[in-house]
Amino acid sequence: MSQFKYLVIYLSLLVALVLMILPLPDWVQIYRPNWIALTLIYWSMALPKHVGLWFAFITGIILDTSLGTLLGQHTLALVIIIFINQNFYQRIRVLSLAQQAIYILVLLLIDQVVVAWVEGILGRPTPLLAFFGAPFIGMLIWPWVFVVLRDIRRKALVR
């Protein structure tokens, strides 16, 4: 049983990956939150010894290949935000969910800056609404993501 204890982390990231590649209409696409980043932020806050930079790196490579983007684009962004999260997770865990949501907004904006920077280098500028839409939606859904993943973690007895 103990060898399958952390399977819940992989399954939650698989669900997040499916939510990231699920086809949506173009007008909704720019509001899609970064489900992978939200899930990784939660797990790196809850289990910082198990979910760290290497975990973010491998997840980013999988995300880049799944989305068909430049290899390393999302990887760099995920590694940066998980690095920041691992330095501040003890301070953030004690905050209310509303205060955590503001912190999540900052992390998701950093993620967007890195992705938009790479897209700009490639000659594909990001529309302004797409730049702020997804992080804002991610901030709004953070309390639900946190509560759902926390309940799953507790029921699976992952510590």
N, C-alpha and C positions, 0 to 999 in steps of 0.2 A: 504494500500500500504506500509506503513512504517514497518509493521511486516514482510514483505517479502523482505525488503531492503537488508538484509545480506544473502539472499538465494544464491546469486552469489558466495559467499565464499565457501559454501558447495558444490555447483555444480562444481566449479573449482577444489576442492579437490577430488571430485568424478571422474572427468576426469583424474586427476593426478593418482589416484588409479588404474583406468583402464589401463593407460599407464604403470604402474608398474607391473601389473599382466598379461599383454598381452604376449602370448607366442612368443618367438623369437628363432631363431637358436642359438645353443650353442656359436658359435664364435662371435655373435653379443651381446649376453647376458651380457658379461663382460663390454661392452661399454654403457650399458643402464644407463642414468643419473637418479639420484634420483628425480623423478618428484614431489614427495610429499614434499621433503625438499625444492626444488626450489619454489614451490607454497607457502609453509608455510613461507619461508623467505620473499617472496614478501609481503604477507598479514600482517606479523608481522612488516614489515617496513612501510607499507601504513596505517595500522590501529592497532597500538600497544595496544590500550586500549581494543580492541575486540578480537584480536588474540594473545594469550600469551602462557604461560607455560601449563595451563590446556588444551588449545586447542591442543597444540603439544602432550601432554600426551595421550589424547583420540584418536587423529589421529594416533599416534604411535601404540597404542593397536590395532586399526582397521587394520593398515598395517601389524603388526605381525601376526594377525589371518588370514589375506588374503594371505600372503606369506607362511604361515605355518612354520615360524621361531620360535625360542625360544621366549616365551612371555616376552616382555620387552626389547628385543634386539634393535629394531629400536626405541622403545619408549625412551630409555635412550639417544640414539644418537640425536633424534629430540629435546628432552627437553634441552640438552646441547647446541646445536647450536642455538635454539631459545632464550635461556637465554643470550648467547653471543650477538646475534643480537639485543635483546631488550636493551642491555647496550650500543650499538654503533650505533643504527639506525639513530639517528639525525646527526651523523658525516658522515654516509655512504650515506644518501639520497642526499647530496649536491655534491657528486662526479659524474664524468662522468660515462657512462655505462661501458667503458673499465676499469676504476678503480674499479667500483663495481664488475666487473667480477673477478678481482683478489681476492677481498674480499670473493666472493662466492666460489672461488676455495679453499680458506683456510677453510671456513665453511664446504664445502663438504669433504675435506680431514679429518677434525676432525670427521665428521660423519663416514667416512670410517675407521678411526682408532678405533673408539668405536665398530663398527660392526665387524671389523677384530679381535679385541681383544676378543670379546665374542666368535666368531667362533674359534679362537685359543684355548680358554679354553675348548671348546667342542671337540677339536681334529680335526678340519677341517680348515687347514691353507688356507689363501687366496693367490692366485697367484699374483705376483708382477704387472703384466699387468692389472689384474682386480682391483688392489688397486688404481692405478693411472689413468686408462682409464676412468672410469665413472665420477670422479670429473673434469677431464679435458674437457670432452664432456659437462658436466654441465656448466662449465665456458664459453665455446664457445656459448652455446645456451641461456645464461642468458639475453643478450640484447633483444632477441626476446620474451622470457618469460615475461620480465619486460614490454615491450611495449604492448604486447597482454593483459596482466592482467590489466595494467593501463588503456587501452582503454575500457576494459570491466567494470572496476570500475567506470570510468567517465560516461559511457553511462547508467549504472544502478543507477547513482547518489548516490553511497555509499561513505559516508564521516565519 
